[in-house]
Amino acid sequence: MLFDCRMTDYLSVKLRTFLGEPIGEKCVSFVDGVDKDLAVKLIESGFDKAYVLLGQYLLMHKKEDDFQMWLMLACGATQREAQKISRCLREWSITFL
């Protein structure tokens, strides 16, 4: 794995799994912080793949506060979900970009 193995103690299983490989064609539900209900809302809004959500994060210049606010306002994410999602995409970007 490319990310720091010492970090694994602090990462959820879902986040570790997501960070363990390229994003490929993963469904948005594979992103840490996205539960079943939020996945449905994201898919209905056109964010069906993890890479599409990553694209939105990158379009927002990786500004986590702005991205989290967008997730909450546009997609109905809770603050906790938005924080987990932005952390997941930040860590993936650090690892693979």
C-alpha positions as CSV (number, residue, x, y, z in Angstrom):
1,M,0.0,0.0,0.0
2,L,1.1,3.5,-0.7
3,F,-0.2,5.2,2.4
4,D,1.6,5.3,5.7
5,C,0.9,2.0,7.5
6,R,1.1,3.7,10.9
7,M,-2.1,5.5,10.0
8,T,-4.1,2.3,9.7
9,D,-4.8,2.3,13.5
10,Y,-6.9,5.4,13.0
11,L,-8.7,4.4,9.8
12,S,-12.0,2.6,9.5
13,V,-12.1,-0.6,7.6
14,K,-14.1,1.1,4.8
15,L,-11.5,3.9,4.5
16,R,-8.6,1.4,4.5
17,T,-10.3,-0.6,1.8
18,F,-10.9,2.5,-0.3
19,L,-7.4,3.7,0.0
20,G,-6.0,0.3,-0.8
21,E,-6.4,0.6,-4.6
22,P,-7.2,3.0,-7.5
23,I,-10.7,4.4,-7.6
24,G,-11.6,2.8,-10.9
25,E,-15.3,2.4,-11.4
26,K,-16.3,2.1,-7.7
27,C,-19.8,3.0,-6.8
28,V,-20.1,6.1,-4.7
29,S,-21.2,3.9,-1.8
30,F,-17.6,2.7,-1.4
31,V,-16.5,6.1,-0.2
32,D,-16.1,6.2,3.5
33,G,-18.9,8.3,5.1
34,V,-21.5,7.4,2.5
35,D,-24.2,5.3,3.9
36,K,-27.1,3.7,1.9
37,D,-29.4,6.7,2.2
38,L,-26.8,9.2,1.2
39,A,-25.7,7.0,-1.7
40,V,-29.2,7.1,-3.1
41,K,-29.3,10.9,-2.8
42,L,-25.8,11.2,-4.4
43,I,-26.8,8.8,-7.3
44,E,-30.0,10.7,-7.9
45,S,-27.9,13.9,-8.1
46,G,-25.6,12.4,-10.7
47,F,-22.8,11.3,-8.4
48,D,-23.0,7.6,-9.1
49,K,-19.3,6.8,-9.1
50,A,-16.6,7.6,-6.6
51,Y,-14.6,9.3,-9.3
52,V,-17.4,11.7,-10.0
53,L,-17.6,12.7,-6.3
54,L,-13.8,13.0,-6.4
55,G,-14.1,15.3,-9.4
56,Q,-16.4,17.6,-7.4
57,Y,-13.9,17.6,-4.6
58,L,-11.1,18.6,-7.0
59,L,-13.3,21.2,-8.8
60,M,-13.6,22.8,-5.4
61,H,-9.8,23.0,-5.2
62,K,-9.7,20.4,-2.4
63,K,-11.1,23.0,0.0
64,E,-12.6,20.7,2.6
65,D,-14.8,23.2,4.3
66,D,-16.4,24.2,1.1
67,F,-16.8,20.6,-0.1
68,Q,-18.3,19.6,3.2
69,M,-20.8,22.5,3.1
70,W,-21.7,21.5,-0.5
71,L,-22.3,17.9,0.6
72,M,-24.6,19.0,3.4
73,L,-26.6,21.6,1.4
74,A,-26.7,19.9,-2.0
75,C,-26.9,16.3,-1.0
76,G,-28.3,16.2,2.5
77,A,-25.2,14.8,4.2
78,T,-24.8,15.2,7.9
79,Q,-21.8,17.1,9.2
80,R,-20.2,13.8,10.3
81,E,-20.8,12.2,6.9
82,A,-19.4,15.2,5.1
83,Q,-16.3,15.2,7.3
84,K,-15.7,11.5,6.7
85,I,-16.2,11.8,3.0
86,S,-13.9,14.7,2.6
87,R,-11.2,13.0,4.7
88,C,-11.6,9.9,2.5
89,L,-11.1,11.8,-0.7
90,R,-8.3,13.9,0.8
91,E,-6.4,10.7,1.8
92,W,-7.1,9.1,-1.5
93,S,-5.8,12.2,-3.3
94,I,-2.6,12.2,-1.2
95,T,-2.1,8.6,-1.9
96,F,-2.8,8.5,-5.7
97,L,-2.4,12.0,-7.1
